[in-house]
Amino acid sequence: MTEQTKIAVMGISGRMGQMLLRAVDEAPKASLIGATEHPGHAWIGQDLGEAMGMAPRGIIVQDAPLEALQHAHALLDFTTPEATMANAEIAAQVRAAHVIGTTGLSEENLAFLEAASRHAPIIRSGNFSLGVNLLTVLTRKIAAALDEDFDIEVVEMHHRHKVDAPSGTALMLGEAAAGGRGRDLSEIRDLAREGITGERQAGHIGFAALRGGDVVGEHEVIFAGAGERISLKHIASDRMLFARGALKAALWGHGQKPGQYSMLDVLGMQA
Ligand code: NAP
């Protein structure tokens, strides 16, 4: 019999936390062994099942990542940048595969993760769906094929509760487009426009973020030329898509060498 992958879910009461729990419970090769929440959260110290109004599960919700992670092979982390940094420190200590869906990470956060990935595998993606990862591959190819006469714009829409913009996925798509053109996104991105901006600069990649309602996530990459326009669009209608992808990443990551990986590595789609 193959070894079960022991998983901890961080931020278990969150929108994604609850989906991740469902994904782990559905998977025959994974079992939940730990869970965390924000210090001060009503579920801390309670049995997870009872906190959710269900039968006891024998897992106490912790506020300290070490308590939840000490026996874990992998952790699923869709929380906040601050929580993800604290989780990365402990994951590196216990050598657990850290699957990170948290978005809005700063350059400083990314440098911290780079250091942590010397001790344990980190699989980080702005989007864990198969469709979006395929979209990044297509975006890179089309950007490489078209010259700067085609302006690239990335448009995204998410639910009203999202706290960061542009979305992690929009940035992933922007990076794919910039990579296709052999450029660094940080040098050519227009993250927002307001007032008298002047004409659009050739070769730049623009972003627009819409927020409202309960939209799970929609992303469109537009290549706008003279007299024609190409548009690639992905619509996510169920958060379970991300949860199942993240779990796949955890099963893949268990036993990988330390280092930084993306969902493209998990899917075997790395260019
Ligand atoms: P959410 O509902 O606010 O969930 C975040 C959870 O983390 C909350 O339950 C929060 O608790 C908890 N948390 C905060 N600090 C913590 C700490 N120190 N220790 C443990 N738990 C802590 O948000 P969401 O919609 O699930 O999204 C979470 C993140 O995932 C966001 O960055 C979002 O952009 C990202 N996301 C990524 C993907 C992807 O495929 N990569 C897909 C969807 C979402 P409190 O409520 O008590 O603060």
Residues whose N, C-alpha, C, O or C-beta is under 5 A from the ligand:
A	BS01	NAP	M10 G11 S13 G14 R15 M16 G17 T36 E37 H38 H41 F78 T79 T80 A83 G101 T102 T103 S125 G126 N127 F128 F242
